[in-house]
Amino acid sequence: MIVDERVLREDFVPGEVVHRHDEITHLSETLEPLLYGDRPETTFLFGPTGVGKTCLARYTLGQLREQLPEIRTVYINCWQEYTRFRVLYRVLEATGADIDIHRSTPKDELFQRLVRTDDQPIVVILDEVDQLEETEALYDLHRLRHVSLVLIANREEELFAQFDDRVRSRLRAGTRVKFDRYGTDELVSILEERASQGLEPGVVTDAQLRTIADDAAGDARVGIGVLRSAARRATREGVESVTDDIVAAAIPNARTAIRRETVEGLIEHQRVLYDVIADADEIEPSDLYEEYEQRVDDPKTTRTLRNYLTKMIHYDLIEAVGQKRGRSYRVLESDVRENGDAADE
Ligand SMILES: Nc1ncnc2c1ncn2[C@@H]1O[C@H](COP(=O)(O)OP(=O)(O)OP(=O)(O)O)[C@@H](O)[C@H]1O
């Protein structure tokens, strides 16, 4: 059934990125000055989850490296690496200048070392940049003439709201590439491509791929997750091809598996917030903050908490119901924290 598991994984960078021709051209043109030894503008990739921002950034930089092998590229996911120290460290690591750096090394020392790595340009992709808590890191990187930035986030307003004036004024001028959700036909062709590379021929029908694409509502991560889940289920059941019943069962299971993975990837304080909401069924912001503060030693600011909540909404973990003063939060699926079959999907 499955001939290449890798192709069905989320972090797989396809050899061809379909339906994003304009966005690829836009990003490649923005990075083009690197070919002539100049510094490109900062590029922002904005759009909802699962629309190919990460995939396209990695793919386009891969293409650039083919033309300019000496260029150094770094991919940093700010959901995991959210401090100034970690971001600077990861860039240093890519240049090989990270020897003898310890947790206690002052951040200014990291910055000074980066200043000395200017023999070759470096392109830094900061994914989920709206999760970066110490945005001075952006100011630092922007000051380095040999560093170019590709910043990925869901929405411009939410991202800029977190910047202080200094960072905001430095980054305001960058180029924006906006991504919309995929249409069903586009998603079908992305899935067809994955199925033809990852599965034996004929194990899934076009009609089934269309059902999956329809359900995924423009989110390629969900679509690919459902395809993977259906193929694994069919393998477990020992059948030769995916049946409609298997697809129907794979749809909710794959969504649960994606949510579970996202919940597992939450950083400590986000996880506490999530748990408070899940424990309460539905909770108003003031009660939520109060309960959160009781559960942690060193609470984050309300502004940071709001940022976490927005991110969890984007990732379909929680929803906000009601407006402004009457607003409250609840989780979208209550049993995500329990272990179940979905973990193997
Ligand atoms: N145009 C495309 N062609 C082929 N594969 C694609 C395309 N767009 C997205 N994908 C695949 O869909 C999955 C989700 O895409 P990706 O992670 O790039 O989305 P994203 O917009 O960065 O989402 P997030 O904001 O959640 O990180 C990946 O496995 C990616 O390879």
The ligand as an ORCA input file, in Angstrom:
! r2SCAN-3c Opt
* xyz 0 1
  N       1.512     23.698     -3.330
  C       1.892     22.591     -2.693
  N       2.410     21.557     -3.375
  C       2.779     20.445     -2.708
  N       2.667     20.257     -1.386
  C       2.142     21.264     -0.659
  C       1.745     22.478     -1.274
  N       1.260     23.304     -0.319
  C       1.352     22.651      0.846
  N       1.883     21.428      0.658
  C       2.118     20.442      1.712
  O       1.101     20.621      2.698
  C       1.618     20.529      4.024
  C       1.345     21.805      4.783
  O       2.049     22.864      4.163
  P       2.929     23.924      4.996
  O       3.445     23.318      6.246
  O       3.897     24.539      4.066
  O       1.797     24.967      5.374
  P       1.954     26.337      6.152
  O       1.162     27.332      5.393
  O       3.368     26.639      6.420
  O       1.213     26.023      7.494
  P       1.612     26.455      9.006
  O       1.333     27.913      9.120
  O       0.658     25.649      9.820
  O       3.024     26.064      9.222
  C       3.090     20.190      3.858
  O       3.251     18.799      3.947
  C       3.417     20.671      2.460
  O       4.479     19.928      1.896
*
